[in-house]
Amino acid sequence: MSHRNKLKKFADILRFPNVYENFNPLSPLLQNGDIHDINMKGKWNAEHFSREAKICLELACGRGEYSVALAERYPDTHYIGLDIKGARIWQGASRALEAKFNNVAFVRSRIENIPSFFEKHEVSEMWITFPDPFLRDSKENRRLTSHNFLKRYLHFLSPDNILHLKTDSPELYEFTLESLDTFEKATIIKHFDDIYSLPELPQPDLDIKTYYEKMHLSNSKTIKYIQFHLEVD
């Protein structure tokens, strides 16, 4: 992607009504179009979606394929994709606007800041789709299924939460199983190290294939899946 094209996309998402951006990691405030310094914590249903519904997050959403596809399948659920890459978010946000999906939004921010944007019990479900596995041991705390992040999720998940990890990385898959097993508030519901070898998919929405998943499959990689629950107060 050319530098000029990337700058255009950054300018576009500043005007998109379905994209919020955080420019200060020390602050919970977001920017949305002409609205500056807005605190959306606990207000997503009332102030963005204008109705009450279950909220589902997609972490490391990239191009937003899962958020947009799920929003189309389940119009009565609200979806929010989070990523730091503005040019990638542009693609999902553009598709959602073109399709007039009013139940999907995006947040451009580092995922470490996620507790700043959601209130206690505000989120019911999360998809973690092909995140960076951070393969060097020195970066284990940056993995989105490390204890470091699991503790963050406890701040905003509802008691009936369900979380999904979809990955091509055997290292991240094994790490996540161990991380969940040693995190006292985690319960593994099901896990599979090759979902497409099964007679049927263990979760119907696993048939959604992102750009990166298609690339992994073309390289003969197997796709792994873990579904789990976190016990929250």
C-alpha positions in Angstrom: 0.0 0.0 0.0 1.4 3.4 -1.0 2.1 6.0 1.7 -0.4 8.4 0.0 -3.2 5.7 0.0 -2.6 4.9 3.7 -2.8 8.6 4.6 -6.1 8.9 2.7 -7.5 5.9 4.7 -6.4 7.5 8.0 -8.2 10.7 7.0 -11.3 8.7 5.9 -11.7 6.9 9.3 -11.5 10.2 11.1 -14.8 11.0 9.5 -16.4 7.5 9.6 -19.4 7.5 12.0 -18.6 3.8 12.9 -15.0 4.3 13.9 -13.6 5.6 17.3 -10.0 6.3 17.9 -7.9 6.7 21.0 -4.8 8.9 20.6 -3.7 9.0 24.2 -3.1 5.6 25.9 -3.3 7.3 29.3 -6.8 8.4 28.7 -10.1 6.6 28.1 -11.4 9.3 25.8 -12.1 8.6 22.1 -12.6 10.6 19.0 -15.4 9.9 16.6 -15.8 12.2 13.5 -16.3 15.7 14.8 -16.9 14.5 18.3 -13.7 14.8 20.4 -12.9 13.5 23.9 -15.9 11.2 24.3 -16.0 8.6 27.0 -18.0 5.6 25.7 -17.4 3.4 28.8 -20.8 1.9 29.7 -22.5 3.9 26.9 -22.1 1.9 23.7 -25.7 0.6 23.5 -27.2 3.9 24.5 -25.0 6.4 22.6 -23.7 4.6 19.6 -26.1 1.8 18.7 -29.2 3.6 20.2 -30.7 0.3 21.6 -30.1 -2.4 24.1 -28.4 -5.6 22.8 -25.6 -8.0 23.6 -22.1 -6.7 22.7 -19.5 -8.9 21.1 -15.9 -7.8 20.6 -13.4 -8.9 18.0 -9.9 -8.4 19.2 -7.0 -7.8 16.7 -9.8 -7.5 14.1 -7.5 -6.6 11.2 -9.7 -6.0 8.2 -12.8 -6.6 10.3 -14.0 -9.7 8.4 -15.4 -11.4 11.4 -17.1 -8.3 12.9 -18.8 -7.5 9.6 -19.8 -11.1 8.8 -21.2 -11.7 12.3 -23.1 -8.4 12.2 -24.8 -9.5 9.0 -25.7 -12.9 10.4 -26.9 -11.6 13.8 -28.5 -8.2 13.4 -29.8 -8.2 16.9 -26.3 -8.3 18.4 -23.8 -5.4 18.5 -20.2 -6.0 17.3 -17.1 -3.9 17.9 -13.8 -4.7 16.3 -10.6 -3.4 17.9 -7.2 -3.0 16.2 -4.3 -0.5 16.1 -4.0 -0.6 12.3 -6.0 2.2 10.9 -5.6 1.1 7.2 -7.0 -2.3 8.0 -9.9 -1.0 10.1 -10.8 1.2 7.1 -11.6 -1.9 5.1 -14.1 -3.3 7.6 -15.6 0.0 8.4 -16.1 0.8 4.7 -17.8 -2.5 4.1 -20.1 -2.0 7.1 -21.1 1.5 5.9 -21.7 0.4 2.3 -23.9 -2.4 3.6 -25.6 -0.1 6.0 -24.9 -2.4 9.0 -25.8 -0.3 12.0 -24.8 -3.0 14.5 -21.1 -2.9 14.0 -18.4 -0.4 15.0 -14.6 -0.2 15.3 -12.1 1.1 17.8 -8.6 2.0 16.8 -6.4 1.6 19.9 -3.9 -0.7 21.5 -5.7 -3.6 23.0 -3.9 -3.1 26.3 -6.2 -0.1 26.8 -9.4 -2.1 26.4 -10.6 -1.8 30.1 -10.8 1.9 29.6 -13.5 1.7 26.9 -16.0 -0.8 28.4 -17.9 -0.9 31.7 -18.2 -3.8 34.1 -20.5 -6.6 32.5 -20.8 -4.6 29.3 -19.4 -7.3 27.0 -20.9 -10.7 26.6 -18.7 -12.4 23.9 -15.3 -12.0 22.4 -13.6 -13.4 19.2 -9.8 -13.4 19.1 -9.1 -14.1 15.4 -5.6 -14.9 14.2 -3.8 -12.6 16.6 0.0 -12.1 16.5 1.4 -15.2 18.4 4.5 -13.3 19.5 6.6 -16.4 19.2 9.6 -15.2 21.2 9.3 -16.2 24.9 10.2 -12.6 25.9 6.9 -11.4 24.4 4.6 -14.0 26.1 2.8 -11.2 28.0 1.8 -9.6 24.8 -0.2 -12.7 23.7 -3.9 -12.0 23.9 -4.6 -15.1 25.9 -1.8 -14.5 28.5 -2.7 -14.0 32.1 -1.8 -10.4 31.5 -4.7 -10.0 29.2 -7.1 -12.4 30.8 -7.0 -10.2 33.9 -8.0 -7.2 31.8 -11.0 -9.0 30.3 -12.4 -9.6 33.8 -13.1 -5.8 34.1 -15.8 -5.7 31.5 -17.1 -9.2 30.7 -20.6 -10.3 31.7 -21.0 -13.3 34.0 -22.4 -15.4 31.0 -19.4 -14.6 28.8 -18.0 -16.8 26.0 -14.6 -16.3 24.4 -13.3 -17.8 21.2 -9.7 -18.1 19.9 -9.1 -19.0 16.3 -5.5 -19.4 15.2 -3.1 -21.2 12.8 -0.3 -21.1 15.4 0.4 -24.3 17.2 2.6 -22.4 19.7 -0.2 -20.0 20.5 -2.7 -22.8 20.7 -0.6 -24.8 23.2 0.3 -21.7 25.2 -3.4 -20.7 25.5 -4.4 -24.1 26.8 -1.7 -23.9 29.4 -2.5 -20.3 30.2 -6.2 -21.1 30.7 -5.4 -24.2 32.7 -3.3 -22.2 35.2 -5.7 -19.2 35.4 -8.1 -19.9 38.2 -11.0 -18.0 36.8 -10.9 -19.7 33.4 -12.8 -22.8 32.1 -12.0 -24.4 28.8 -15.3 -25.4 27.1 -13.9 -27.1 24.0 -10.7 -27.1 21.9 -9.6 -28.6 18.6 -6.3 -28.5 16.9 -7.6 -29.0 13.4 -11.2 -27.8 12.9 -11.5 -28.7 9.2 -10.6 -32.4 9.9 -13.8 -32.8 11.9 -17.1 -34.1 10.5 -18.7 -30.7 11.3 -17.4 -27.5 12.6 -17.6 -27.3 16.5 -19.0 -23.8 16.2 -21.1 -22.6 13.2 -19.4 -19.3 12.8 -16.0 -20.9 12.3 -16.9 -21.1 8.6 -16.1 -17.4 8.3 -12.7 -17.2 6.7 -10.5 -14.1 7.0 -7.9 -12.9 4.5 -5.2 -14.3 6.8 -7.0 -17.6 7.3 -7.2 -18.2 3.6 -3.5 -17.5 3.3 -2.7 -19.9 6.1 -4.9 -22.6 4.5 -3.1 -22.1 1.1 0.1 -22.8 3.0 -1.3 -26.1 4.3 -1.6 -24.9 7.9 -4.2 -26.3 10.2 -6.7 -24.0 12.0 -7.1 -24.4 15.7 -10.0 -23.3 18.0 -10.5 -22.8 21.7 -13.7 -21.8 23.3 -13.6 -20.7 27.0 -15.3 -18.9 29.8 -14.0 -16.5 32.5 -15.6 -16.3 35.9 -16.3 -12.7 36.8 -17.8 -11.2 39.9 
